[in-house]
Amino acid sequence: MKNLTITVEDSVLEWARVEAARRGTSVSRMVGDFMAELQQREDAYERAYLAWRTDERSWQGGAMPPAGAAAARTIGGRRKTGQEGA
């Protein structure tokens, strides 16, 4: 494990000390846990993104609605029927 020196506002450090005591841990452990959680989220996002990019099914025409689906467009919250103004 390595040490890390950070600079924060006094009020942030005071909050962190109180929060760490409330959680029964140290500021150092709390910051380390936060960084590890952030790393896991970013890694999971990256894996999901790469899986999506390499999923050939998402690039085949099946992902787009059929051409006739354009008739289901709405105007002013109402379904367009082609008879507006008639």
N, C-alpha and C positions, 0 to 999 in steps of 0.2 A: 504494500500500500504506500501511496505517496501523500505528502502533505500539500495543501493548497492554501494560498493566502488570497483573501478577497477583500474588497473595500465596499462597505455599505454605509448608508446613512445611520446615524445614531439611533433614530427611532425604529428603523428596521431591525437593527441588532437587538434592541430592547424587546421588541415584539418576538423575535426569534428565540431569545432566551426564555421568555415567559412561555411561549408555545412549546418549546422543547421540554421544559420542566413539567408542563401540563401533560405531555405525552410520555413522560418518564424516560427521556432520551437526552442526547446532547445536541447542540446546534450543529456540530460537525457531522454527527450521524444523520441528522435530519436533512442537511444539505446533500450529503452523499446519497441518501435514499431517494431524494428528489431527482438528482441527476441520473441515477440508475433507472428510475421509472421513466424519465424523459427519453433516455436511450432506448429502452424497450419499446416505447410507443413509436418512436421514429423508425426503429428496425421493423416493427410489425407493419407500419404504413408502407415502407419501402418494399417489403415482401409482397404485400397485397397489390401495390401498384405494378410491380414487375409481373406478377401472376396475371393481372388484367391485361397488360400490354402483350403478353405472349399467348394469351388465350385466343386461338384462331377463330373460335366460334363467334367472338364479339366483333370480328372484322368481316364476317360473312353477312350477306344481305338480310338475314333473319332478324337482326337487331333493329332494323328500321321498320316503321309501320308501312303497311301496303299503300299503294298510290291512292286508292279509294278512300283512305282514312282522312284525306284532306277535307271531305265533305262534313266532317264532325267539328269543324272550327266553330268558335262561338263569336258572337258580336254583342257587346254590352252585357255579357253574362247569359245571353240567350243563345240557343242553338241556331245556327244559320240554316235556313230551309230553302233559300232561293226565292221565297215569296215575299220578302220584306218590301214594303212600299206598294204592294199590289192590292 
